[in-house]
Amino acid sequence: MTSDHRFAIRLGFLAAVCALFAPSLVYAQQAPKQLGKFDTWFAYEAGPNNAKICYAIVRPSKSDSKPAGANRGDIVLMVAHHQNPRRNDEFTWTAGYSPKDGGEIEIGRVKIALSTLGQQNATGAWAKEADGDRQIVAALRAAPATAHALVKAISTRGTETTDTFPLAGFQKALAEIDKACGVRR
């Protein structure tokens, strides 16, 4: 899969995040519907039945930066399914700033490289390698509810950040979006 194709795929995630944080925005002429809150995670669906996007999303429990007190926008971790065309388990990290290409997500002993996929002025990152989404979701599913995912990156201004995302409720939120978008595991 080319980086241009992966970039195009990721644009759908950004639309879903925008719809989540700006209720006045409409995704596919339909506001997102909350499917449930599962501990720290939320599950949503948006769009018409034949082209739904279902996503699980969480905010960090902690965000650190060097230097301290960096000004950032919304920070979220998200896993999404698209019905048309069918794409499942797509991972997105919204940084709240423009990250340099690079960074990583760490879930237990699993570390996976992240990338802006060549997008200038990106405000987040995605799995660098084509199989990264699958690896990230597998690691999130396997982690105990008491675990955390860490995302480490550097902004284009040189600020080092570490975001800590709780995993409590991820498995239930994932099951809910699986059901909503017809994903079988």
Secondary structure, DSSP 8 states (H G I E B T S, - for coil): --HHHHHHHHHHHHHHHHHHH-TTS-BTTB--EEEEEETTEEEEEES-GGG-EEEEEE--SEEEEESTT------EEEEEEEETTEEEEEEEEE-SS-B-S--EEEETTEEEEEE-TT-TT-SEEEESSTTHHHHHHHHHHHS-TT-EEEEEEEBTT--EEEEEEE-TTHHHHHHHHHHHHT---
